[in-house]
Amino acid sequence: METPEENPQTQERLIGDLRLVIENAQELLKNTDQYTSVLYQNARAKLAMALNAANEELERFEDAQLSRMMEAARLAAESCAGLSGEERVLRAFH
């Protein structure tokens, strides 16, 4: 079974989904601040805590994704280090 680290498309989709959930939750918090009952305020506080955790997790995911992309770029550059410009272009077509 593939994990998100093994499938970049899945990871990008998950990050996009998490961003959407965060945006929707932020909008919900913004649109419910006029409700002052204890029940609403408790629910809003729990949602705010969950939103903070989700934002931290999203940042961690994005940092990990960026690190993997940078490592892949570094490895690709190293594999072409001894090639001339023409050889690098021709390699792209093989």
Secondary structure, DSSP 8 states (H G I E B T S, - for coil): ---TTT-HHHHHHHHHHHHHHHHHHHHHHHHTTT--SHHHHHHHHHHHHHHHHHHHHHHHHHHHHHHHHHHHHHHHHHHTTTS-HHHHHHHHT-
